[in-house]
Amino acid sequence: MNKVTTYFKESYSELLSKVSWPTWSELQQSTVIVLVATLLITAMVWVMDLLAQTGLKFIYSLLA
């Protein structure tokens, strides 16, 4: 049990002294980048899905 307590104390100490936390403006900038990337990837997947759906409908119409 002593090892577990030591682990948590050292982890807490490391979080306070050794970790470099981003500033508020850096955090906002990173958040905007992630949101924009998410929207772009979502749009790309939507377009690919639309193309696949259209292509399959066309192929199915040829076979029917």
PyMOL Python script that loads the backbone (N, CA, C, O; Angstrom):
from pymol import cmd

cmd.read_pdbstr("""\
ATOM      1  N   MET A   1       0.836  -1.205   0.000  1.00  0.00           N
ATOM      2  CA  MET A   1       0.000   0.000   0.000  1.00  0.00           C
ATOM      3  C   MET A   1       0.871   1.255   0.000  1.00  0.00           C
ATOM      4  O   MET A   1       0.460   2.300  -0.505  1.00  0.00           O
ATOM      5  N   ASN A   2       2.060   1.151   0.560  1.00  0.00           N
ATOM      6  CA  ASN A   2       2.968   2.289   0.608  1.00  0.00           C
ATOM      7  C   ASN A   2       3.397   2.694  -0.803  1.00  0.00           C
ATOM      8  O   ASN A   2       3.562   3.882  -1.081  1.00  0.00           O
ATOM      9  N   LYS A   3       3.576   1.721  -1.691  1.00  0.00           N
ATOM     10  CA  LYS A   3       3.989   2.019  -3.062  1.00  0.00           C
ATOM     11  C   LYS A   3       2.904   2.789  -3.803  1.00  0.00           C
ATOM     12  O   LYS A   3       3.202   3.689  -4.589  1.00  0.00           O
ATOM     13  N   VAL A   4       1.661   2.442  -3.556  1.00  0.00           N
ATOM     14  CA  VAL A   4       0.555   3.126  -4.213  1.00  0.00           C
ATOM     15  C   VAL A   4       0.489   4.580  -3.754  1.00  0.00           C
ATOM     16  O   VAL A   4       0.305   5.480  -4.574  1.00  0.00           O
ATOM     17  N   THR A   5       0.634   4.810  -2.482  1.00  0.00           N
ATOM     18  CA  THR A   5       0.619   6.170  -1.932  1.00  0.00           C
ATOM     19  C   THR A   5       1.773   6.986  -2.496  1.00  0.00           C
ATOM     20  O   THR A   5       1.594   8.145  -2.871  1.00  0.00           O
ATOM     21  N   THR A   6       2.938   6.393  -2.555  1.00  0.00           N
ATOM     22  CA  THR A   6       4.106   7.070  -3.110  1.00  0.00           C
ATOM     23  C   THR A   6       3.887   7.404  -4.577  1.00  0.00           C
ATOM     24  O   THR A   6       4.245   8.489  -5.036  1.00  0.00           O
ATOM     25  N   TYR A   7       3.306   6.478  -5.300  1.00  0.00           N
ATOM     26  CA  TYR A   7       3.027   6.705  -6.722  1.00  0.00           C
ATOM     27  C   TYR A   7       2.131   7.927  -6.915  1.00  0.00           C
ATOM     28  O   TYR A   7       2.418   8.784  -7.752  1.00  0.00           O
ATOM     29  N   PHE A   8       1.054   8.008  -6.149  1.00  0.00           N
ATOM     30  CA  PHE A   8       0.135   9.133  -6.296  1.00  0.00           C
ATOM     31  C   PHE A   8       0.777  10.451  -5.868  1.00  0.00           C
ATOM     32  O   PHE A   8       0.532  11.480  -6.498  1.00  0.00           O
ATOM     33  N   LYS A   9       1.577  10.444  -4.831  1.00  0.00           N
ATOM     34  CA  LYS A   9       2.265  11.663  -4.397  1.00  0.00           C
ATOM     35  C   LYS A   9       3.244  12.140  -5.463  1.00  0.00           C
ATOM     36  O   LYS A   9       3.305  13.331  -5.767  1.00  0.00           O
ATOM     37  N   GLU A  10       4.008  11.211  -6.029  1.00  0.00           N
ATOM     38  CA  GLU A  10       4.974  11.578  -7.064  1.00  0.00           C
ATOM     39  C   GLU A  10       4.271  12.021  -8.350  1.00  0.00           C
ATOM     40  O   GLU A  10       4.740  12.934  -9.029  1.00  0.00           O
ATOM     41  N   SER A  11       3.173  11.390  -8.678  1.00  0.00           N
ATOM     42  CA  SER A  11       2.415  11.790  -9.868  1.00  0.00           C
ATOM     43  C   SER A  11       1.871  13.199  -9.706  1.00  0.00           C
ATOM     44  O   SER A  11       1.952  14.008 -10.630  1.00  0.00           O
ATOM     45  N   TYR A  12       1.326  13.492  -8.559  1.00  0.00           N
ATOM     46  CA  TYR A  12       0.796  14.823  -8.283  1.00  0.00           C
ATOM     47  C   TYR A  12       1.907  15.868  -8.346  1.00  0.00           C
ATOM     48  O   TYR A  12       1.729  16.940  -8.925  1.00  0.00           O
ATOM     49  N   SER A  13       3.039  15.552  -7.753  1.00  0.00           N
ATOM     50  CA  SER A  13       4.179  16.462  -7.766  1.00  0.00           C
ATOM     51  C   SER A  13       4.662  16.714  -9.198  1.00  0.00           C
ATOM     52  O   SER A  13       4.997  17.842  -9.559  1.00  0.00           O
ATOM     53  N   GLU A  14       4.695  15.661  -9.997  1.00  0.00           N
ATOM     54  CA  GLU A  14       5.131  15.807 -11.378  1.00  0.00           C
ATOM     55  C   GLU A  14       4.154  16.662 -12.177  1.00  0.00           C
ATOM     56  O   GLU A  14       4.573  17.476 -13.001  1.00  0.00           O
ATOM     57  N   LEU A  15       2.854  16.485 -11.940  1.00  0.00           N
ATOM     58  CA  LEU A  15       1.857  17.295 -12.642  1.00  0.00           C
ATOM     59  C   LEU A  15       1.998  18.780 -12.309  1.00  0.00           C
ATOM     60  O   LEU A  15       1.756  19.637 -13.160  1.00  0.00           O
ATOM     61  N   LEU A  16       2.381  19.077 -11.096  1.00  0.00           N
ATOM     62  CA  LEU A  16       2.500  20.475 -10.694  1.00  0.00           C
ATOM     63  C   LEU A  16       3.806  21.117 -11.146  1.00  0.00           C
ATOM     64  O   LEU A  16       3.828  22.300 -11.486  1.00  0.00           O
ATOM     65  N   SER A  17       4.894  20.351 -11.155  1.00  0.00           N
ATOM     66  CA  SER A  17       6.183  20.985 -11.388  1.00  0.00           C
ATOM     67  C   SER A  17       6.826  20.672 -12.738  1.00  0.00           C
ATOM     68  O   SER A  17       7.550  21.513 -13.270  1.00  0.00           O
ATOM     69  N   LYS A  18       6.589  19.510 -13.299  1.00  0.00           N
ATOM     70  CA  LYS A  18       7.316  19.121 -14.511  1.00  0.00           C
ATOM     71  C   LYS A  18       6.504  19.241 -15.795  1.00  0.00           C
ATOM     72  O   LYS A  18       7.080  19.355 -16.878  1.00  0.00           O
ATOM     73  N   VAL A  19       5.210  19.217 -15.697  1.00  0.00           N
ATOM     74  CA  VAL A  19       4.361  19.278 -16.892  1.00  0.00           C
ATOM     75  C   VAL A  19       4.233  20.732 -17.326  1.00  0.00           C
ATOM     76  O   VAL A  19       3.976  21.616 -16.509  1.00  0.00           O
ATOM     77  N   SER A  20       4.416  20.968 -18.629  1.00  0.00           N
ATOM     78  CA  SER A  20       4.218  22.335 -19.135  1.00  0.00           C
ATOM     79  C   SER A  20       2.804  22.428 -19.706  1.00  0.00           C
ATOM     80  O   SER A  20       2.504  21.860 -20.756  1.00  0.00           O
ATOM     81  N   TRP A  21       1.953  23.146 -19.002  1.00  0.00           N
ATOM     82  CA  TRP A  21       0.564  23.296 -19.399  1.00  0.00           C
ATOM     83  C   TRP A  21       0.450  24.421 -20.415  1.00  0.00           C
ATOM     84  O   TRP A  21       1.184  25.405 -20.320  1.00  0.00           O
ATOM     85  N   PRO A  22      -0.447  24.303 -21.383  1.00  0.00           N
ATOM     86  CA  PRO A  22      -0.595  25.380 -22.373  1.00  0.00           C
ATOM     87  C   PRO A  22      -1.246  26.616 -21.751  1.00  0.00           C
ATOM     88  O   PRO A  22      -1.984  26.534 -20.769  1.00  0.00           O
ATOM     89  N   THR A  23      -0.947  27.749 -22.353  1.00  0.00           N
ATOM     90  CA  THR A  23      -1.606  28.972 -21.914  1.00  0.00           C
ATOM     91  C   THR A  23      -3.030  28.967 -22.453  1.00  0.00           C
ATOM     92  O   THR A  23      -3.395  28.129 -23.278  1.00  0.00           O
ATOM     93  N   TRP A  24      -3.833  29.921 -21.971  1.00  0.00           N
ATOM     94  CA  TRP A  24      -5.239  29.971 -22.388  1.00  0.00           C
ATOM     95  C   TRP A  24      -5.342  30.218 -23.895  1.00  0.00           C
ATOM     96  O   TRP A  24      -6.179  29.611 -24.563  1.00  0.00           O
ATOM     97  N   SER A  25      -4.501  31.103 -24.433  1.00  0.00           N
ATOM     98  CA  SER A  25      -4.567  31.388 -25.870  1.00  0.00           C
ATOM     99  C   SER A  25      -4.101  30.186 -26.689  1.00  0.00           C
ATOM    100  O   SER A  25      -4.666  29.916 -27.749  1.00  0.00           O
ATOM    101  N   GLU A  26      -3.092  29.466 -26.227  1.00  0.00           N
ATOM    102  CA  GLU A  26      -2.651  28.251 -26.922  1.00  0.00           C
ATOM    103  C   GLU A  26      -3.752  27.195 -26.915  1.00  0.00           C
ATOM    104  O   GLU A  26      -3.969  26.505 -27.911  1.00  0.00           O
ATOM    105  N   LEU A  27      -4.431  27.080 -25.802  1.00  0.00           N
ATOM    106  CA  LEU A  27      -5.526  26.113 -25.689  1.00  0.00           C
ATOM    107  C   LEU A  27      -6.671  26.471 -26.637  1.00  0.00           C
ATOM    108  O   LEU A  27      -7.241  25.592 -27.284  1.00  0.00           O
ATOM    109  N   GLN A  28      -7.004  27.748 -26.720  1.00  0.00           N
ATOM    110  CA  GLN A  28      -8.055  28.180 -27.638  1.00  0.00           C
ATOM    111  C   GLN A  28      -7.659  27.925 -29.086  1.00  0.00           C
ATOM    112  O   GLN A  28      -8.473  27.465 -29.886  1.00  0.00           O
ATOM    113  N   GLN A  29      -6.406  28.225 -29.420  1.00  0.00           N
ATOM    114  CA  GLN A  29      -5.924  28.020 -30.770  1.00  0.00           C
ATOM    115  C   GLN A  29      -5.956  26.536 -31.146  1.00  0.00           C
ATOM    116  O   GLN A  29      -6.370  26.188 -32.252  1.00  0.00           O
ATOM    117  N   SER A  30      -5.530  25.679 -30.251  1.00  0.00           N
ATOM    118  CA  SER A  30      -5.557  24.238 -30.506  1.00  0.00           C
ATOM    119  C   SER A  30      -6.987  23.741 -30.665  1.00  0.00           C
ATOM    120  O   SER A  30      -7.258  22.884 -31.506  1.00  0.00           O
ATOM    121  N   THR A  31      -7.894  24.271 -29.868  1.00  0.00           N
ATOM    122  CA  THR A  31      -9.298  23.869 -29.958  1.00  0.00           C
ATOM    123  C   THR A  31      -9.887  24.246 -31.309  1.00  0.00           C
ATOM    124  O   THR A  31     -10.619  23.459 -31.909  1.00  0.00           O
ATOM    125  N   VAL A  32      -9.575  25.432 -31.787  1.00  0.00           N
ATOM    126  CA  VAL A  32     -10.074  25.874 -33.091  1.00  0.00           C
ATOM    127  C   VAL A  32      -9.515  24.977 -34.196  1.00  0.00           C
ATOM    128  O   VAL A  32     -10.243  24.604 -35.115  1.00  0.00           O
ATOM    129  N   ILE A  33      -8.244  24.634 -34.115  1.00  0.00           N
ATOM    130  CA  ILE A  33      -7.624  23.761 -35.118  1.00  0.00           C
ATOM    131  C   ILE A  33      -8.311  22.400 -35.133  1.00  0.00           C
ATOM    132  O   ILE A  33      -8.593  21.857 -36.201  1.00  0.00           O
ATOM    133  N   VAL A  34      -8.578  21.851 -33.957  1.00  0.00           N
ATOM    134  CA  VAL A  34      -9.243  20.546 -33.881  1.00  0.00           C
ATOM    135  C   VAL A  34     -10.661  20.624 -34.447  1.00  0.00           C
ATOM    136  O   VAL A  34     -11.089  19.723 -35.167  1.00  0.00           O
ATOM    137  N   LEU A  35     -11.388  21.688 -34.129  1.00  0.00           N
ATOM    138  CA  LEU A  35     -12.749  21.839 -34.644  1.00  0.00           C
ATOM    139  C   LEU A  35     -12.764  21.967 -36.168  1.00  0.00           C
ATOM    140  O   LEU A  35     -13.592  21.348 -36.837  1.00  0.00           O
ATOM    141  N   VAL A  36     -11.857  22.765 -36.712  1.00  0.00           N
ATOM    142  CA  VAL A  36     -11.790  22.933 -38.168  1.00  0.00           C
ATOM    143  C   VAL A  36     -11.422  21.615 -38.839  1.00  0.00           C
ATOM    144  O   VAL A  36     -12.022  21.244 -39.848  1.00  0.00           O
ATOM    145  N   ALA A  37     -10.444  20.911 -38.287  1.00  0.00           N
ATOM    146  CA  ALA A  37     -10.053  19.617 -38.855  1.00  0.00           C
ATOM    147  C   ALA A  37     -11.209  18.627 -38.791  1.00  0.00           C
ATOM    148  O   ALA A  37     -11.429  17.868 -39.735  1.00  0.00           O
ATOM    149  N   THR A  38     -11.944  18.628 -37.691  1.00  0.00           N
ATOM    150  CA  THR A  38     -13.091  17.730 -37.554  1.00  0.00           C
ATOM    151  C   THR A  38     -14.158  18.042 -38.596  1.00  0.00           C
ATOM    152  O   THR A  38     -14.726  17.128 -39.194  1.00  0.00           O
ATOM    153  N   LEU A  39     -14.431  19.317 -38.815  1.00  0.00           N
ATOM    154  CA  LEU A  39     -15.423  19.702 -39.817  1.00  0.00           C
ATOM    155  C   LEU A  39     -14.971  19.314 -41.226  1.00  0.00           C
ATOM    156  O   LEU A  39     -15.776  18.843 -42.030  1.00  0.00           O
ATOM    157  N   LEU A  40     -13.684  19.511 -41.527  1.00  0.00           N
ATOM    158  CA  LEU A  40     -13.178  19.143 -42.849  1.00  0.00           C
ATOM    159  C   LEU A  40     -13.249  17.639 -43.085  1.00  0.00           C
ATOM    160  O   LEU A  40     -13.670  17.197 -44.154  1.00  0.00           O
ATOM    161  N   ILE A  41     -12.849  16.870 -42.112  1.00  0.00           N
ATOM    162  CA  ILE A  41     -12.887  15.412 -42.254  1.00  0.00           C
ATOM    163  C   ILE A  41     -14.331  14.933 -42.369  1.00  0.00           C
ATOM    164  O   ILE A  41     -14.631  14.033 -43.153  1.00  0.00           O
ATOM    165  N   THR A  42     -15.222  15.534 -41.587  1.00  0.00           N
ATOM    166  CA  THR A  42     -16.639  15.175 -41.669  1.00  0.00           C
ATOM    167  C   THR A  42     -17.190  15.477 -43.065  1.00  0.00           C
ATOM    168  O   THR A  42     -17.931  14.670 -43.627  1.00  0.00           O
ATOM    169  N   ALA A  43     -16.833  16.624 -43.620  1.00  0.00           N
ATOM    170  CA  ALA A  43     -17.298  16.985 -44.963  1.00  0.00           C
ATOM    171  C   ALA A  43     -16.745  16.018 -46.003  1.00  0.00           C
ATOM    172  O   ALA A  43     -17.458  15.622 -46.925  1.00  0.00           O
ATOM    173  N   MET A  44     -15.476  15.635 -45.860  1.00  0.00           N
ATOM    174  CA  MET A  44     -14.878  14.689 -46.803  1.00  0.00           C
ATOM    175  C   MET A  44     -15.578  13.336 -46.748  1.00  0.00           C
ATOM    176  O   MET A  44     -15.860  12.739 -47.787  1.00  0.00           O
ATOM    177  N   VAL A  45     -15.856  12.856 -45.554  1.00  0.00           N
ATOM    178  CA  VAL A  45     -16.545  11.566 -45.417  1.00  0.00           C
ATOM    179  C   VAL A  45     -17.949  11.667 -45.980  1.00  0.00           C
ATOM    180  O   VAL A  45     -18.420  10.727 -46.621  1.00  0.00           O
ATOM    181  N   TRP A  46     -18.639  12.792 -45.755  1.00  0.00           N
ATOM    182  CA  TRP A  46     -19.986  12.979 -46.293  1.00  0.00           C
ATOM    183  C   TRP A  46     -19.974  12.953 -47.819  1.00  0.00           C
ATOM    184  O   TRP A  46     -20.834  12.329 -48.440  1.00  0.00           O
ATOM    185  N   VAL A  47     -18.994  13.636 -48.423  1.00  0.00           N
ATOM    186  CA  VAL A  47     -18.893  13.657 -49.889  1.00  0.00           C
ATOM    187  C   VAL A  47     -18.586  12.254 -50.416  1.00  0.00           C
ATOM    188  O   VAL A  47     -19.179  11.823 -51.405  1.00  0.00           O
ATOM    189  N   MET A  48     -17.677  11.547 -49.773  1.00  0.00           N
ATOM    190  CA  MET A  48     -17.355  10.185 -50.213  1.00  0.00           C
ATOM    191  C   MET A  48     -18.580   9.280 -50.091  1.00  0.00           C
ATOM    192  O   MET A  48     -18.824   8.451 -50.967  1.00  0.00           O
ATOM    193  N   ASP A  49     -19.339   9.429 -49.032  1.00  0.00           N
ATOM    194  CA  ASP A  49     -20.555   8.630 -48.850  1.00  0.00           C
ATOM    195  C   ASP A  49     -21.579   8.962 -49.928  1.00  0.00           C
ATOM    196  O   ASP A  49     -22.221   8.065 -50.473  1.00  0.00           O
ATOM    197  N   LEU A  50     -21.733  10.243 -50.235  1.00  0.00           N
ATOM    198  CA  LEU A  50     -22.667  10.670 -51.268  1.00  0.00           C
ATOM    199  C   LEU A  50     -22.256  10.107 -52.634  1.00  0.00           C
ATOM    200  O   LEU A  50     -23.101   9.636 -53.395  1.00  0.00           O
ATOM    201  N   LEU A  51     -20.956  10.159 -52.937  1.00  0.00           N
ATOM    202  CA  LEU A  51     -20.475   9.610 -54.205  1.00  0.00           C
ATOM    203  C   LEU A  51     -20.699   8.103 -54.278  1.00  0.00           C
ATOM    204  O   LEU A  51     -21.119   7.585 -55.313  1.00  0.00           O
ATOM    205  N   ALA A  52     -20.421   7.406 -53.189  1.00  0.00           N
ATOM    206  CA  ALA A  52     -20.622   5.959 -53.176  1.00  0.00           C
ATOM    207  C   ALA A  52     -22.102   5.625 -53.343  1.00  0.00           C
ATOM    208  O   ALA A  52     -22.451   4.703 -54.080  1.00  0.00           O
ATOM    209  N   GLN A  53     -22.959   6.360 -52.673  1.00  0.00           N
ATOM    210  CA  GLN A  53     -24.401   6.125 -52.775  1.00  0.00           C
ATOM    211  C   GLN A  53     -24.881   6.365 -54.202  1.00  0.00           C
ATOM    212  O   GLN A  53     -25.646   5.568 -54.746  1.00  0.00           O
ATOM    213  N   THR A  54     -24.434   7.458 -54.805  1.00  0.00           N
ATOM    214  CA  THR A  54     -24.837   7.774 -56.176  1.00  0.00           C
ATOM    215  C   THR A  54     -24.322   6.724 -57.153  1.00  0.00           C
ATOM    216  O   THR A  54     -25.044   6.287 -58.049  1.00  0.00           O
ATOM    217  N   GLY A  55     -23.073   6.326 -56.971  1.00  0.00           N
ATOM    218  CA  GLY A  55     -22.494   5.310 -57.844  1.00  0.00           C
ATOM    219  C   GLY A  55     -23.211   3.977 -57.730  1.00  0.00           C
ATOM    220  O   GLY A  55     -23.472   3.323 -58.740  1.00  0.00           O
ATOM    221  N   LEU A  56     -23.530   3.570 -56.516  1.00  0.00           N
ATOM    222  CA  LEU A  56     -24.234   2.302 -56.328  1.00  0.00           C
ATOM    223  C   LEU A  56     -25.652   2.358 -56.885  1.00  0.00           C
ATOM    224  O   LEU A  56     -26.130   1.382 -57.464  1.00  0.00           O
ATOM    225  N   LYS A  57     -26.328   3.496 -56.713  1.00  0.00           N
ATOM    226  CA  LYS A  57     -27.667   3.631 -57.293  1.00  0.00           C
ATOM    227  C   LYS A  57     -27.601   3.507 -58.810  1.00  0.00           C
ATOM    228  O   LYS A  57     -28.462   2.878 -59.424  1.00  0.00           O
ATOM    229  N   PHE A  58     -26.573   4.108 -59.415  1.00  0.00           N
ATOM    230  CA  PHE A  58     -26.402   4.015 -60.859  1.00  0.00           C
ATOM    231  C   PHE A  58     -26.154   2.572 -61.294  1.00  0.00           C
ATOM    232  O   PHE A  58     -26.754   2.103 -62.260  1.00  0.00           O
ATOM    233  N   ILE A  59     -25.283   1.876 -60.593  1.00  0.00           N
ATOM    234  CA  ILE A  59     -24.987   0.479 -60.924  1.00  0.00           C
ATOM    235  C   ILE A  59     -26.237  -0.381 -60.752  1.00  0.00           C
ATOM    236  O   ILE A  59     -26.525  -1.230 -61.595  1.00  0.00           O
ATOM    237  N   TYR A  60     -26.979  -0.166 -59.670  1.00  0.00           N
ATOM    238  CA  TYR A  60     -28.197  -0.938 -59.442  1.00  0.00           C
ATOM    239  C   TYR A  60     -29.256  -0.657 -60.518  1.00  0.00           C
ATOM    240  O   TYR A  60     -30.009  -1.549 -60.907  1.00  0.00           O
ATOM    241  N   SER A  61     -29.300   0.603 -60.995  1.00  0.00           N
ATOM    242  CA  SER A  61     -30.282   0.926 -62.032  1.00  0.00           C
ATOM    243  C   SER A  61     -29.938   0.237 -63.353  1.00  0.00           C
ATOM    244  O   SER A  61     -30.830  -0.088 -64.136  1.00  0.00           O
ATOM    245  N   LEU A  62     -28.651   0.015 -63.599  1.00  0.00           N
ATOM    246  CA  LEU A  62     -28.243  -0.698 -64.810  1.00  0.00           C
ATOM    247  C   LEU A  62     -28.615  -2.176 -64.745  1.00  0.00           C
ATOM    248  O   LEU A  62     -28.921  -2.790 -65.767  1.00  0.00           O
ATOM    249  N   LEU A  63     -28.588  -2.748 -63.533  1.00  0.00           N
ATOM    250  CA  LEU A  63     -28.848  -4.161 -63.361  1.00  0.00           C
ATOM    251  C   LEU A  63     -30.341  -4.481 -63.249  1.00  0.00           C
ATOM    252  O   LEU A  63     -30.754  -5.622 -63.458  1.00  0.00           O
ATOM    253  N   ALA A  64     -31.133  -3.483 -62.923  1.00  0.00           N
ATOM    254  CA  ALA A  64     -32.570  -3.739 -62.726  1.00  0.00           C
ATOM    255  C   ALA A  64     -33.356  -3.679 -64.000  1.00  0.00           C
ATOM    256  O   ALA A  64     -34.571  -3.873 -63.986  1.00  0.00           O
TER     257      ALA A  64
END
""", "prot")
cmd.dss("prot")
cmd.show_as("cartoon", "prot")
cmd.util.cbc("prot")
cmd.orient("prot")
